[in-house]
Amino acid sequence: MKFCFYTTTLVLLTILLSLGLNAQNETPNAGDKIITDEKKRDFSWEDWKERSNKHWRGLDVGINMLLYDDGSEIPEAKFNALTPDIGKSFYFGLNVLEKDITLNGEYIKFITGFGFDFYNFHLDKNAILLSQRDTLASAIDTINTFTKNNLKSAHLTVPLLIAFNTNVKHSKAFHFATGLILSYRLSGKQKIEYDDGNVETALERKGQMHQNPWKVAATFRIGYANYHVFGNYALTNFFVSGQGPQAKSVVFGIKILPW
């Protein structure tokens, strides 16, 4: 009896082992779930440097200003409150997404996407911006001396660019891009800070500030590898026609953080 039991057990184990080996050698059918023990590949700095060329995506910083009809940054007397301090007027461009359409491989591409522009015009005068009969006006504060007087606005942006690269490898390419940036103003405000010697006070006046909600700007971007310098020149008026001065926004800057 023991011999029969051992013999039967051995035969069954042999059959099960044979079936297991055959199952491992079978080719999986379509739709079968395949489980592997491969690990996700680690991030490679070298691979990142050799990725496709990017012209829009990243963080831009720069200086912004308004140019008036006479080509200067100084407004006419009735809008004297808009006199700028350009050295303190900063721009930030958070370009979130870039979509490339290749026209000739990596050498010529059409680019679109979206991002956000943040303008900060530091005003030199001790004046509060107001509305008077649907027109931008101002009032001088004769009591407090402003330590900050900023006209701020935020915009949603969509680029329409044509780009040229000298090399398919991003880390070795000189590149140039030009085209238009379409934008819509999301918010606007004047932020004022002053110190009366005892208390530091901050005031914010939120509103349209008679700014044009839509803007179209021409742009050029030139650089090497991940970094570039750029300039944006608005083709539309910064303020609503008839409600403020004729002025175009101008930005000069550099990309400091690509991704």
C-alpha positions as CSV (number, residue, x, y, z in Angstrom):
1,M,0.0,0.0,0.0
2,K,2.8,2.4,0.9
3,F,4.5,1.7,-2.4
4,C,1.3,2.4,-4.4
5,F,0.8,5.6,-2.4
6,Y,4.3,6.9,-3.1
7,T,4.2,5.9,-6.7
8,T,0.9,7.7,-7.2
9,T,2.1,10.8,-5.5
10,L,5.3,10.8,-7.6
11,V,3.3,10.5,-10.8
12,L,1.0,13.4,-9.9
13,L,3.9,15.7,-9.0
14,T,5.6,14.8,-12.3
15,I,2.4,15.7,-14.2
16,L,1.9,19.0,-12.4
17,L,5.6,20.0,-12.9
18,S,5.2,19.2,-16.6
19,L,2.1,21.3,-17.0
20,G,3.8,24.2,-15.2
21,L,6.8,24.2,-17.5
22,N,4.5,24.0,-20.6
23,A,2.5,27.0,-19.3
24,Q,5.7,29.1,-19.0
25,N,6.7,28.4,-22.6
26,E,3.3,29.3,-24.1
27,T,3.0,32.5,-26.0
28,P,0.4,34.8,-24.3
29,N,-2.8,35.4,-26.2
30,A,-4.1,38.9,-27.1
31,G,-5.7,40.5,-24.1
32,D,-3.8,38.4,-21.6
33,K,-2.5,40.4,-18.6
34,I,1.3,40.2,-18.5
35,I,3.1,40.9,-15.2
36,T,6.7,41.7,-15.2
37,D,9.2,42.6,-12.5
38,E,10.9,45.4,-14.5
39,K,11.5,48.5,-12.4
40,K,10.6,52.0,-13.7
41,R,13.6,53.7,-15.3
42,D,15.2,56.4,-13.1
43,F,15.4,60.0,-14.3
44,S,18.4,60.7,-16.5
45,W,19.9,64.2,-16.6
46,E,21.5,63.3,-19.9
47,D,18.3,62.2,-21.5
48,W,16.6,65.3,-20.2
49,K,19.2,67.5,-21.9
50,E,18.7,65.7,-25.2
51,R,14.9,66.0,-25.2
52,S,13.2,67.9,-28.0
53,N,13.7,71.6,-28.2
54,K,11.4,73.8,-26.1
55,H,10.9,77.5,-26.8
56,W,7.9,78.4,-24.6
57,R,7.7,76.2,-21.5
58,G,9.4,77.5,-18.4
59,L,9.6,80.5,-16.1
60,D,10.4,83.9,-17.6
61,V,11.4,87.0,-15.7
62,G,12.0,90.5,-17.0
63,I,11.4,94.3,-16.9
64,N,8.1,95.7,-18.2
65,M,7.1,99.2,-19.2
66,L,4.5,101.2,-21.1
67,L,5.5,103.1,-24.2
68,Y,3.2,106.0,-25.1
69,D,2.4,107.6,-28.5
70,D,5.5,109.7,-28.6
71,G,7.7,106.6,-28.1
72,S,8.7,107.5,-24.6
73,E,7.8,105.9,-21.2
74,I,6.6,109.2,-19.8
75,P,2.8,109.8,-20.1
76,E,1.1,113.1,-21.0
77,A,0.4,115.5,-18.1
78,K,-3.2,114.4,-17.5
79,F,-2.0,110.9,-16.9
80,N,1.0,111.9,-14.8
81,A,0.1,109.4,-12.1
82,L,1.3,106.6,-14.5
83,T,4.9,107.9,-14.5
84,P,6.9,104.7,-14.0
85,D,9.9,103.5,-12.0
86,I,11.2,101.0,-14.6
87,G,13.9,99.7,-12.4
88,K,11.2,98.3,-10.0
89,S,8.7,97.2,-12.6
90,F,9.0,93.4,-13.0
91,Y,7.4,90.8,-15.2
92,F,6.9,87.1,-14.6
93,G,5.8,84.6,-17.3
94,L,4.7,81.2,-16.0
95,N,4.5,79.2,-19.3
96,V,2.9,75.9,-18.2
97,L,2.3,73.9,-21.3
98,E,3.9,73.7,-24.8
99,K,2.6,71.8,-27.8
100,D,5.0,71.4,-30.7
101,I,3.9,70.5,-34.3
102,T,6.9,69.6,-36.4
103,L,7.1,71.1,-39.9
104,N,10.6,69.9,-40.7
105,G,11.6,67.6,-37.8
106,E,13.2,69.4,-35.0
107,Y,14.5,72.2,-37.3
108,I,11.2,74.0,-38.0
109,K,8.2,73.7,-35.6
110,F,4.9,75.4,-34.9
111,I,4.3,76.0,-31.2
112,T,1.3,76.7,-29.1
113,G,0.3,76.0,-25.5
114,F,-0.8,78.2,-22.6
115,G,0.6,80.1,-19.6
116,F,0.2,83.1,-17.3
117,D,1.7,86.6,-17.4
118,F,2.1,88.8,-14.3
119,Y,2.7,92.5,-14.8
120,N,3.9,94.8,-12.1
121,F,4.3,98.5,-13.0
122,H,5.9,100.5,-10.2
123,L,4.4,104.0,-10.3
124,D,6.7,106.9,-9.3
125,K,4.1,109.3,-8.2
126,N,2.3,109.5,-4.8
127,A,-1.1,109.1,-6.5
128,I,-4.2,106.9,-6.3
129,L,-5.8,105.8,-9.5
130,L,-9.5,106.5,-9.8
131,S,-12.4,106.4,-12.3
132,Q,-14.0,109.7,-13.4
133,R,-16.8,109.6,-16.0
134,D,-15.6,106.3,-17.4
135,T,-12.0,107.7,-17.7
136,L,-8.9,106.9,-15.8
137,A,-8.1,109.7,-13.3
138,S,-5.9,110.1,-10.2
139,A,-5.7,111.9,-6.9
140,I,-2.5,112.9,-5.1
141,D,-2.2,111.8,-1.5
142,T,-0.9,114.8,0.4
143,I,-0.8,113.1,3.8
144,N,1.1,109.8,3.3
145,T,4.3,109.1,1.4
146,F,4.1,105.8,-0.5
147,T,6.8,103.3,-0.2
148,K,5.2,101.2,-2.9
149,N,2.7,102.1,-5.6
150,N,2.2,99.2,-8.0
151,L,-0.2,98.7,-10.9
152,K,-0.6,94.9,-11.2
153,S,-2.4,92.6,-13.6
154,A,-2.5,88.9,-14.4
155,H,-3.2,87.4,-17.9
156,L,-3.9,84.0,-19.4
157,T,-1.7,83.6,-22.5
158,V,-1.7,81.4,-25.6
159,P,1.4,81.5,-27.9
160,L,1.3,81.1,-31.7
161,L,5.0,80.7,-32.7
162,I,7.1,79.5,-35.5
163,A,10.5,78.2,-34.2
164,F,13.8,77.3,-35.9
165,N,16.6,75.1,-34.4
166,T,20.1,74.4,-35.7
167,N,20.4,70.9,-34.1
168,V,18.0,68.1,-33.2
169,K,19.8,67.8,-29.8
170,H,18.4,70.4,-27.5
171,S,21.6,70.8,-25.6
172,K,23.5,71.8,-28.8
173,A,20.9,73.9,-30.6
174,F,20.8,77.6,-31.2
175,H,17.2,78.5,-31.6
176,F,14.9,81.3,-32.6
177,A,11.2,81.7,-32.3
178,T,8.8,84.5,-33.3
179,G,5.1,85.0,-33.5
180,L,2.2,86.2,-31.5
181,I,1.0,85.9,-27.9
182,L,-2.7,86.2,-27.3
183,S,-3.8,87.0,-23.8
184,Y,-6.9,87.8,-21.6
185,R,-6.7,89.8,-18.4
186,L,-7.8,87.8,-15.4
187,S,-7.3,90.4,-12.7
188,G,-6.0,93.9,-12.0
189,K,-5.3,96.1,-9.0
190,Q,-3.4,99.0,-7.6
191,K,-1.4,98.1,-4.4
192,I,-0.1,100.9,-2.2
193,E,2.1,100.7,0.9
194,Y,3.0,103.6,3.2
195,D,4.6,104.0,6.6
196,D,3.4,106.9,8.9
197,G,6.3,106.2,11.3
198,N,4.3,104.0,13.6
199,V,2.3,101.6,11.4
200,E,3.0,100.2,8.0
201,T,-0.2,100.2,6.0
202,A,-1.0,98.3,2.8
203,L,-4.0,99.2,0.6
204,E,-5.4,97.4,-2.5
205,R,-7.9,98.7,-5.0
206,K,-9.0,95.8,-7.2
207,G,-10.8,96.4,-10.5
208,Q,-10.5,96.8,-14.2
209,M,-8.4,100.0,-13.9
210,H,-9.6,100.7,-17.4
211,Q,-7.2,98.1,-18.8
212,N,-8.0,96.4,-22.1
213,P,-9.0,92.8,-21.2
214,W,-7.6,91.5,-24.5
215,K,-4.0,91.8,-25.7
216,V,-2.1,90.7,-28.7
217,A,1.7,91.0,-28.5
218,A,4.5,90.2,-31.0
219,T,7.4,88.2,-29.5
220,F,10.9,87.1,-30.4
221,R,12.9,84.6,-28.5
222,I,16.5,83.7,-29.2
223,G,19.0,81.5,-27.3
224,Y,21.0,78.3,-26.9
225,A,20.0,75.0,-25.3
226,N,17.6,75.5,-22.3
227,Y,17.9,79.3,-22.0
228,H,16.9,82.3,-24.1
229,V,16.3,86.0,-24.0
230,F,13.1,87.5,-25.3
231,G,11.1,90.6,-26.0
232,N,7.4,91.2,-26.2
233,Y,5.8,94.2,-27.8
234,A,2.0,94.7,-27.6
235,L,0.1,95.4,-30.8
236,T,-3.0,96.4,-28.8
237,N,-3.5,99.3,-26.5
238,F,-3.0,98.6,-22.7
239,F,-6.0,100.7,-21.8
240,V,-9.5,100.7,-23.2
241,S,-9.7,103.2,-26.1
242,G,-10.9,106.6,-24.9
243,Q,-10.7,105.6,-21.2
244,G,-6.9,106.0,-20.7
245,P,-3.7,107.0,-22.6
246,Q,-2.6,105.3,-25.8
247,A,0.1,103.0,-24.4
248,K,1.7,99.7,-25.5
249,S,3.2,97.3,-23.0
250,V,6.8,96.2,-23.6
251,V,8.7,93.4,-21.9
252,F,12.4,92.4,-22.1
253,G,13.5,89.3,-20.2
254,I,15.2,85.9,-19.9
255,K,14.1,82.4,-19.2
256,I,15.6,81.3,-15.8
257,L,13.9,78.0,-15.2
258,P,13.1,75.6,-18.1
259,W,11.2,72.3,-17.8
